[in-house]
Amino acid sequence: VQRMHYITIKQMASLDEIETVKLISMEDHHFYIDRRCAMVSGTIRAMLEGSFAESRGCITLPEISTPVLEKLIQYLYYKVKYTNSTSRVPEFEIAPDIALELLMA
């Protein structure tokens, strides 16, 4: 199982040039991700570009559990990495136990 790397608060302080978005799961787990990866999601993009409170870069997702949000974030990074790739694109694996919940996210 491939683990994605997320930006920690300490890394954020030292990497001011990377614009990040904070996503918060229903269990109050905070994920800091690269804004360009977050923009892959149409829903997140609309929140960030609109006149919502979330446009400041902090999005609470009270309907999405931590494991599902983590998998969603992995997909956003996967999508950015392999869009327009000329090499073989590996399959994005999804565990059956979260597949339905992920589809609804």
Helices and strands as residue ranges (DSSP letters): H 9-14, E 20-24, E 30-34, H 35-38, H 42-49, G 53-56, E 58-60, H 66-82, H 96-104
